Amino acid sequence: MLAARSITRLRPAAALGAATADEPSGPGRFRTVAGVVLAFAGVSSAGVATTQSGQAAGAAASGAALSLVIAVALLGPRVARIALGALGRPLRRAGGVSGFLAERAASAHTRRLAAAFTPIVLVVAFVCVQLAAGPTLERASDRQASAALRADLVATGGAAGLPAGAARAVREALGVTAATGVLRSAVVLADREAGEPVLTRLPVLGVEARGLSGILDPRVTAGDLDRLTGRDAVAVGADRAKSLGVGPGDRVALRLGDGTRVEPRVVAVYGHELGLGEFLFPREALAGHVSAARDQVVLIRTGAGASSGAASGADPVAAVRKALAPYGGGVAVRAATPDDIRIAPPVPDEDNAMIVIGVGVIGGFALLAVVTTLALITLGRRGEFRLLRTVGTGRRQLRRMLVLETGLVTVAGLVIGTAVAAVPLTAFAVAVAGTAPYLPPAHYGVIAGAVALAAAAGTLVPGASGGRFVLGRGAR
């Protein structure tokens, strides 16, 4: 309706003149102003996301993506000219006569080119934003867990775990310099997200302070982990401490796994919270509030003692197994891995599949819009194609021109859509993980392939309909 507003106000004679006039080369003043405002709003929202955490950062990043996609749609002809400036010359060189025709047709109708790649930008930006958030957090969690792990061995007791005495027995084994049991539990935190009160359930680790610095490096930024003892102490992740406004010496109100309300004193603030969780407790603070106070793993560090043990013919692994022999035959000793301390295991393949399916369904509907838009644009160019055939352009040249135009639209849509997605994703990744965003190459390859197929279906199928519709044999 907005597009037809100016035409409906014209008198019939003036409307006939407008029908034969050249297509405007750029967007109108209103579209330009609105597009610039929305682009500024999108970049500003991304900037706000970098100062937030959790759901607030995700909401700000999503708002930035939406604003930027709409801005691209409004500023489409200007964006199309920029894309042609970068891709026009390679198109002419690669395509010969057909490349020249494709470049000139796109240059003469930048609005049409913008209308063609805008739905592709929408698809690429939406799917990239949805699929990249999880892998970005997983990758950051893996890196932080790897950086925090100093133990070289781990002892496990099967599904039942190991009792508290197992860690003490391991410490006395020949070649062992430090050992701590790891008890997993959860706490509930009352906090505010975007100004609204929320209850957040967070997984936590319970560890023993004795020799902890030789086993874990949480990257302490304030306080001292040696004070992580007793039932009235807790260490807090840096981002969570910032959001709660607490530091060493302050208290944090929490509910433990059995619902008990506690207010432990903060003894340290650390940076590797994506890998180790947002709270670290002394083991004894959690042991009385879980159904079974048994350690999932015992982390073991062998150092100078291991070297001296090895020199005397002793094997630290054998010594640890001997120390744990009284705790049953299900005990295993192996090399430690980041998953032994990572607060949340990797997302199961089934969950990843459900996410991909959900995004695929929504993205599929958007791809239908791509096919429909491109098909309508192609069918609307029948007069242009017939004129080219009349002046001597061959059918193969026209088909090759369509292929090159399809490539131009696809590449422009992918590049612009990726750039639009990169802005909010970078803001989200920096705010939540402190890293660059990450999308598995296989996922992006599927996105690019689906977009290319949709663009081909919307352009080449109507354009290669046996010469009966678009690529006619001559003027009619």
C-alpha positions in Angstrom: 0.0 0.0 0.0 2.8 2.4 0.8 4.5 1.6 -2.5 1.2 2.3 -4.5 0.4 5.5 -2.5 2.1 7.9 -4.9 0.8 6.2 -8.1 -2.9 6.2 -6.9 -2.7 10.0 -6.5 -1.8 10.6 -10.1 -4.2 11.6 -12.8 -4.7 9.0 -15.6 -2.5 10.9 -18.2 0.3 11.3 -15.6 0.0 7.6 -14.7 0.6 6.6 -18.3 3.8 8.7 -18.3 4.9 7.2 -15.0 4.4 3.7 -16.4 7.0 4.3 -19.2 9.4 6.1 -16.9 12.7 4.5 -15.9 12.8 2.7 -12.6 14.1 4.9 -9.7 17.7 4.2 -9.1 17.5 4.4 -5.3 15.1 4.2 -2.4 12.9 7.1 -1.5 13.7 9.6 1.2 11.4 7.9 3.7 13.0 4.5 3.1 16.5 5.9 3.3 15.9 7.7 6.6 14.0 4.7 8.1 16.8 2.3 6.9 19.5 4.4 8.4 17.7 4.7 11.7 17.1 1.0 11.9 20.7 0.2 11.0 21.8 2.5 13.8 19.3 0.9 16.2 20.6 -2.5 15.2 24.3 -1.6 15.8 23.3 0.1 19.1 21.4 -2.9 20.3 24.4 -5.1 19.5 26.5 -2.7 21.6 24.0 -3.0 24.4 24.2 -6.8 24.2 28.0 -6.7 25.0 27.2 -5.1 28.3 24.6 -7.6 29.3 24.6 -11.3 30.2 22.4 -14.3 29.9 18.9 -13.8 28.5 19.3 -10.0 28.4 22.3 -10.4 26.0 20.4 -12.8 23.9 17.3 -10.6 23.6 19.5 -7.5 22.7 21.3 -9.6 20.0 18.0 -10.8 18.6 16.7 -7.3 18.4 19.9 -6.2 16.6 19.5 -9.0 14.0 15.9 -8.0 13.3 16.7 -4.3 13.0 19.6 -5.0 10.6 17.6 -7.3 8.4 14.8 -4.7 8.0 17.4 -2.0 7.4 18.9 -4.0 4.6 15.4 -4.4 3.1 14.8 -0.7 3.2 18.2 0.3 1.9 18.2 -2.5 -0.6 19.0 -0.5 -3.8 21.9 1.2 -2.2 23.2 -2.1 -0.8 22.7 -3.7 -4.3 24.9 -1.0 -5.8 27.6 -1.8 -3.3 27.3 -5.5 -4.1 27.5 -4.8 -7.8 30.6 -2.7 -7.2 32.3 -5.7 -5.6 30.9 -8.5 -7.9 30.2 -6.7 -11.2 33.7 -6.8 -12.6 34.3 -10.5 -11.8 30.9 -11.3 -13.3 31.8 -9.6 -16.6 35.2 -11.3 -16.8 33.8 -14.8 -16.0 30.7 -14.6 -18.2 31.8 -12.9 -21.4 28.8 -11.6 -23.3 26.4 -13.3 -20.8 28.3 -11.8 -17.9 28.1 -8.4 -19.5 24.3 -8.7 -20.0 23.8 -10.0 -16.4 25.8 -7.1 -14.9 24.1 -4.5 -17.0 20.6 -5.8 -16.2 21.4 -5.8 -12.5 22.9 -2.3 -12.7 19.8 -1.0 -14.5 17.4 -2.5 -12.0 19.0 -2.3 -8.5 15.5 -2.4 -6.9 14.8 -5.7 -8.6 18.2 -7.0 -7.5 17.5 -5.9 -3.9 14.1 -7.5 -3.9 15.8 -10.8 -5.1 18.4 -11.0 -2.4 16.5 -9.6 0.6 14.7 -12.9 1.4 18.0 -14.7 1.1 19.5 -12.2 3.6 16.6 -13.0 5.9 17.1 -16.7 5.7 20.8 -16.6 6.2 20.8 -14.2 9.1 18.0 -16.0 10.9 19.4 -19.5 10.6 23.0 -18.4 11.4 21.9 -16.6 14.5 19.8 -19.5 15.7 22.4 -22.2 15.0 25.5 -20.4 16.1 24.6 -19.6 19.7 24.8 -23.1 21.0 28.1 -24.1 19.3 29.6 -20.8 20.4 28.9 -21.5 24.1 29.9 -25.1 23.8 33.2 -24.2 22.2 33.9 -21.5 24.9 33.0 -24.0 27.6 35.4 -26.6 26.2 38.2 -24.1 26.0 37.7 -22.8 29.5 37.5 -26.4 30.9 40.7 -27.3 29.1 42.5 -24.2 30.4 41.3 -24.9 34.0 42.3 -28.6 34.1 45.7 -29.3 35.7 45.0 -32.8 36.8 46.5 -35.5 34.7 44.6 -38.5 36.1 41.0 -39.2 37.1 39.5 -42.0 39.1 35.9 -43.0 38.6 33.7 -45.4 40.5 31.0 -46.1 37.9 27.4 -44.9 38.3 27.5 -45.0 42.1 30.6 -42.8 42.4 33.2 -42.8 45.1 32.9 -42.0 48.8 34.6 -39.0 50.4 37.4 -41.2 51.8 38.6 -42.2 48.3 40.2 -38.8 47.7 42.1 -39.0 51.0 43.3 -42.5 50.1 44.5 -41.3 46.7 46.5 -38.4 48.3 48.6 -40.9 50.2 49.5 -42.9 47.1 53.0 -42.8 45.9 53.6 -40.2 43.1 50.4 -38.2 43.8 50.9 -34.6 44.7 47.3 -33.5 45.0 43.8 -35.0 44.7 40.2 -33.8 45.2 36.9 -35.3 44.9 34.3 -33.6 42.7 30.7 -33.6 43.9 28.1 -32.4 41.5 24.9 -30.7 42.6 22.7 -27.7 41.8 21.6 -24.4 43.4 18.7 -22.1 42.7 19.4 -18.4 42.4 16.8 -15.6 42.6 17.9 -12.9 40.2 16.5 -10.4 37.7 16.7 -10.7 33.9 15.7 -7.6 31.8 14.2 -6.1 35.0 12.0 -9.2 35.7 12.5 -11.5 38.7 13.6 -15.0 37.7 14.6 -18.2 39.4 17.6 -19.9 37.8 18.7 -23.4 38.4 22.5 -23.7 38.1 24.7 -26.8 38.2 27.6 -26.5 40.6 30.7 -28.3 41.7 31.8 -29.2 45.2 35.6 -29.5 45.6 38.2 -29.7 48.4 40.5 -26.7 48.8 43.5 -28.8 49.9 45.8 -28.8 46.9 43.1 -27.4 44.7 45.6 -25.0 42.9 47.5 -28.0 41.6 44.4 -29.6 40.1 42.2 -26.7 38.9 43.0 -23.2 37.7 39.7 -21.3 37.7 41.6 -18.1 36.8 40.9 -16.3 40.1 40.6 -12.5 39.7 39.8 -11.6 43.3 40.0 -13.3 46.6 41.7 -16.6 47.5 40.6 -20.2 46.7 42.5 -21.5 49.7 39.7 -20.1 51.8 37.1 -22.3 50.1 36.5 -24.4 53.1 33.7 -25.1 55.6 30.0 -24.7 55.0 29.9 -20.9 54.8 32.1 -20.2 51.7 31.5 -20.0 48.0 33.5 -18.8 44.9 31.6 -16.9 42.2 32.1 -16.5 38.5 33.2 -13.1 37.4 30.1 -12.4 35.2 27.7 -13.6 37.8 29.5 -11.6 40.5 29.2 -8.5 38.3 25.5 -9.0 37.7 24.8 -9.6 41.5 27.1 -6.8 42.5 29.1 -8.9 44.9 32.8 -9.5 45.7 35.0 -11.2 48.3 33.5 -10.7 51.7 29.9 -10.3 50.5 27.1 -12.9 50.9 25.0 -14.5 48.2 21.5 -15.9 48.9 21.0 -19.3 47.3 18.9 -22.4 47.7 20.8 -25.7 47.7 19.7 -28.9 45.9 17.3 -29.9 48.7 15.7 -26.5 49.0 17.8 -25.3 52.0 18.3 -21.5 52.0 21.9 -20.5 52.6 23.9 -17.2 52.4 27.5 -18.2 52.0 30.3 -15.6 52.0 32.1 -15.0 48.8 35.8 -15.9 49.1 36.9 -15.7 45.5 35.9 -14.5 42.1 37.1 -16.5 39.0 36.9 -16.2 35.2 36.5 -19.7 33.9 32.8 -19.9 34.8 31.6 -21.3 31.4 33.8 -24.4 32.0 33.4 -24.7 35.8 30.0 -23.2 36.5 29.0 -20.0 38.1 29.6 -21.2 41.7 32.2 -23.4 43.3 31.4 -24.8 46.7 33.5 -26.6 49.3 32.5 -30.2 49.1 31.3 -30.3 52.7 28.9 -27.5 52.0 27.0 -29.7 49.5 27.5 -33.1 50.9 24.5 -32.8 53.4 22.1 -31.6 50.8 22.3 -34.3 48.1 20.7 -37.7 47.9 24.1 -39.5 47.8 27.2 -37.6 48.9 29.5 -39.6 46.6 32.1 -38.1 44.2 31.5 -38.5 40.5 35.3 -38.4 39.9 38.5 -37.9 41.9 40.9 -35.6 40.1 44.6 -36.5 40.6 47.8 -34.6 39.9 51.1 -36.4 39.6 54.2 -34.1 39.5 57.5 -34.2 41.2 56.4 -37.1 43.3 55.5 -39.0 40.2 59.0 -38.4 38.8 60.6 -39.6 41.9 58.2 -42.6 42.0 59.0 -43.4 38.4 62.7 -43.3 39.2 62.3 -45.8 42.0 60.3 -48.1 39.7 56.8 -47.1 41.0 53.9 -46.4 38.7 51.5 -43.7 39.9 48.5 -45.2 38.1 49.2 -48.6 39.7 49.6 -46.9 43.1 46.3 -45.1 42.7 44.5 -48.3 41.8 46.0 -50.0 44.8 44.9 -47.2 47.1 41.3 -47.4 45.7 41.2 -51.2 45.7 39.1 -51.3 49.0 36.3 -49.3 47.3 35.3 -52.1 44.9 36.1 -53.5 41.5 34.3 -50.9 39.5 37.0 -48.3 40.1 38.8 -47.1 36.9 41.9 -44.8 36.6 42.5 -43.0 33.3 43.9 -39.8 31.8 41.9 -36.7 32.9 39.9 -34.8 30.2 38.0 -31.5 30.3 34.7 -33.3 30.3 35.5 -34.5 33.8 35.2 -31.0 35.2 33.0 -29.3 32.6 29.9 -28.2 34.4 27.5 -29.2 31.6 28.2 -32.1 29.2 28.1 -31.5 25.5 24.6 -31.1 24.0 23.4 -34.6 23.0 23.1 -35.4 19.3 19.4 -35.8 19.8 19.0 -32.3 21.2 21.1 -30.9 18.4 19.0 -32.7 15.9 15.8 -31.2 17.4 17.3 -27.7 17.2 18.3 -28.2 13.6 14.9 -29.6 12.7 13.1 -26.7 14.3 15.2 -24.1 12.6 14.9 -26.1 9.4 11.2 -25.9 9.4 11.1 -22.2 9.9 13.9 -21.7 7.5 12.1 -23.9 5.0 9.1 -21.5 5.0 11.5 -18.6 4.4 13.1 -20.5 1.5 9.7 -20.9 0.0 9.5 -17.1 0.0 12.9 -17.0 -1.8 11.6 -19.3 -4.5 8.3 -17.5 -4.9 10.0 -14.0 -5.1 12.6 -15.0 -7.6 10.1 -16.9 -9.7 7.8 -13.9 -9.9 10.7 -11.6 -10.8 11.9 -14.0 -13.5 8.4 -14.4 -15.1 7.9 -10.7 -15.0 11.0 -10.3 -17.3 9.5 -12.1 -20.3 9.3 -8.9 -22.3 13.0 -8.1 -21.6 14.1 -11.6 -22.6 12.0 -11.6 -25.8 13.6 -8.2 -26.7 17.0 -9.7 -26.2 16.1 -12.7 -28.4 14.8 -10.3 -31.1 18.1 -8.4 -31.3 20.1 -11.6 -31.7 20.9 -13.0 -28.3 21.1 -16.7 -28.3 19.1 -19.0 -26.1 22.3 -20.4 -24.5 23.5 -16.9 -23.8 20.2 -16.0 -22.1 20.4 -19.2 -20.0 23.9 -18.5 -19.0 23.0 -14.9 -18.1 20.3 -16.3 -15.8 22.8 -18.7 -14.2 25.2 -15.8 -13.6 22.4 -13.6 -12.2 21.4 -16.5 -9.9 25.0 -16.7 -8.7 25.1 -13.0 -8.2 21.9 -13.0 -6.1 23.0 -16.0 -4.1 26.5 -14.7 -3.3 25.2 -11.3 -2.5 22.5 -12.7 -0.2 25.0 -15.1 1.5 27.6 -12.4 2.1 25.1 -9.7 3.3 23.2 -12.2 5.4 26.4 -13.5 7.0 27.5 -9.9 7.8 24.1 -9.1 9.3 24.3 -12.2 11.5 27.9 -11.6 12.5 27.0 -8.3 14.2 24.6 -9.6 16.8 26.4 -12.9 17.1 29.7 -11.2 17.9 28.0 -9.0 20.5 26.4 -12.1 22.1 29.6 -14.2 22.0 31.7 -11.4 23.5 29.1 -10.7 26.3 28.4 -14.3 27.2 31.6 -16.2 26.3 34.3 -13.6 25.7 35.1 -15.2 22.3 34.3 -14.9 18.7 31.1 -16.6 17.4 31.4 -20.0 16.0 29.2 -22.0 13.5 30.4 -25.4 12.4 31.4 -25.3 8.7 29.1 -28.2 7.9 26.1 -26.2 9.2 27.1 -23.2 7.1 27.6 -25.4 4.1 24.1 -26.7 4.4 22.7 -23.2 4.6 24.6 -22.1 1.5 23.6 -25.2 -0.4 19.9 -24.7 0.5 20.0 -21.1 -0.5 21.7 -21.9 -3.8 19.1 -24.6 -4.6 16.2 -22.2 -3.7 17.7 -19.5 -5.9 18.2 -21.9 -8.8 14.6 -23.2 -8.4 13.2 -19.7 -8.4 15.2 -18.4 -11.4 16.4 -21.2 -13.6 13.3 -23.4 -13.6 10.9 -20.6 -14.8 13.7 -19.3 -17.1 14.4 -22.7 -18.7 10.8 -23.8 -19.4 11.4 -25.2 -22.8 11.2 -21.9 -24.7 7.5 -21.7 -24.3 7.3 -18.9 -21.7 10.4 -16.9 -20.8 13.2 -17.8 -23.3 10.9 -17.8 -26.3 12.1 -18.4 -29.8 11.5 -14.9 -30.8 9.2 -11.9 -30.4 5.5 -12.6 -30.4 
